[in-house]
């Protein structure tokens, strides 16, 4: 019962309301729940939002922002494994099996929004790095890829 979404959704909404945040970054957001729950419920609280789903999966990352504080200018979606192959890091990593195989299999995404507040741009990035306890090296590379995306 406690893990069922109707029960959890009300707890999540209470948490979100309590934070009173200007920007929310959520991970592991189901596409169906985004459309039917998050988007309308958070709209009632003054938020708008964008969902970026993983490849071949109906869940991903969502960014919400307060409509009275921010104007949405642009959204960008990146699949980290595709960005890695284009990066200078790839030349160093593709020969190493502990990196190449696992990194190519991950569907990790990076969501980047450009918002405007008081006439100034605000860049917001959201991702959900690979979670395995023995995968610190993969999270490090994924973090480097996000940094490369944001500084490009």
C-alpha positions in Angstrom: 0.0 0.0 0.0 2.8 2.5 0.9 4.5 2.0 -2.4 1.4 2.5 -4.6 1.5 5.8 -6.5 -1.9 7.2 -5.3 -0.6 7.0 -1.7 2.9 8.1 -2.5 1.7 11.0 -4.7 0.0 12.7 -1.8 3.1 12.5 0.3 5.2 13.8 -2.6 2.8 16.7 -3.1 3.0 17.6 0.6 6.8 17.5 0.5 6.9 19.7 -2.6 4.5 22.2 -1.2 6.5 22.3 2.1 9.8 23.2 0.2 8.1 26.2 -1.5 10.9 26.0 -4.1 11.2 28.2 -7.1 12.7 25.4 -9.2 12.2 21.6 -8.7 14.3 18.9 -10.3 12.8 15.4 -10.1 14.2 12.0 -11.2 12.6 8.7 -12.0 9.4 10.4 -13.1 7.0 8.1 -14.9 5.6 9.7 -18.1 2.0 8.8 -17.2 2.4 10.3 -13.7 3.9 13.4 -15.2 0.9 14.0 -17.5 -1.8 12.9 -15.1 -0.5 14.0 -11.7 2.6 16.2 -11.6 1.8 18.6 -14.4 -1.8 19.4 -13.3 -1.1 19.3 -9.5 2.0 21.5 -9.7 0.2 23.9 -12.1 -2.3 24.5 -9.3 0.7 25.5 -7.2 1.9 27.9 -9.9 4.5 25.7 -11.6 5.1 24.7 -15.2 7.3 21.8 -16.1 9.1 19.7 -18.8 9.8 16.0 -18.8 12.7 14.4 -20.6 12.4 10.6 -20.9 15.2 8.0 -21.3 15.6 6.0 -24.5 13.0 3.3 -24.9 11.7 3.9 -21.3 8.7 5.9 -20.2 10.4 7.6 -17.2 13.0 10.2 -16.9 13.8 13.6 -15.4 11.4 16.6 -14.9 12.1 20.2 -14.1 9.4 22.5 -12.8 9.7 26.3 -12.3 7.4 28.9 -10.8 5.6 30.7 -13.6 5.5 34.0 -11.7 9.3 34.1 -11.3 10.6 32.5 -14.5 10.0 32.5 -18.2 10.9 29.3 -20.1 13.2 30.2 -23.0 14.6 26.8 -24.2 14.8 23.1 -23.4 17.7 20.8 -24.4 17.9 17.0 -24.0 21.1 15.0 -24.1 21.8 11.2 -24.0 25.1 11.0 -22.2 26.4 8.0 -24.1 25.9 9.8 -27.4 27.7 12.9 -26.1 30.5 10.7 -24.8 31.2 9.3 -28.3 31.5 12.8 -29.6 33.8 14.0 -26.8 37.5 14.1 -26.3 37.1 11.6 -23.4 36.0 8.9 -25.7 39.5 8.6 -27.3 40.9 7.7 -23.9 38.1 5.4 -22.7 36.9 3.3 -25.6 39.8 0.9 -25.3 39.0 0.2 -21.6 36.4 -2.5 -21.1 35.5 -1.3 -17.6 34.3 1.9 -19.2 33.3 1.3 -22.8 30.7 -1.4 -22.4 28.9 -0.1 -19.3 28.9 3.5 -20.6 27.4 2.5 -23.9 24.6 0.5 -22.2 23.5 3.3 -20.0 20.5 5.4 -21.1 21.4 8.3 -18.8 19.9 11.6 -19.9 20.7 15.2 -19.1 18.0 17.7 -19.2 19.0 21.4 -19.6 16.5 24.3 -19.4 17.2 28.0 -20.0 14.9 30.1 -18.0 14.8 33.9 -17.5 14.4 35.7 -14.2 14.5 39.5 -13.9 15.9 39.7 -17.5 18.8 37.4 -16.8 19.2 33.8 -18.1 19.2 30.9 -15.6 20.5 27.5 -16.7 19.1 24.5 -14.9 20.5 21.0 -15.4 18.9 17.8 -14.2 20.2 14.2 -14.5 20.0 10.9 -12.7 23.5 9.3 -12.7 24.0 5.5 -12.8 23.2 4.2 -9.3 25.2 0.9 -8.8 27.4 0.9 -5.7 30.4 -0.3 -7.6 30.0 2.2 -10.4 31.7 5.3 -9.0 34.0 5.4 -12.1 30.9 5.5 -14.3 29.3 8.3 -12.3 32.5 10.2 -12.5 32.6 10.0 -16.3 28.8 10.8 -16.5 29.5 13.9 -14.3 32.3 14.9 -16.6 30.0 14.6 -19.6 27.4 16.9 -17.9 30.1 19.4 -17.1 31.2 19.3 -20.8 27.6 19.8 -22.0 27.1 22.8 -19.7 30.4 24.5 -20.6 30.0 24.0 -24.4 
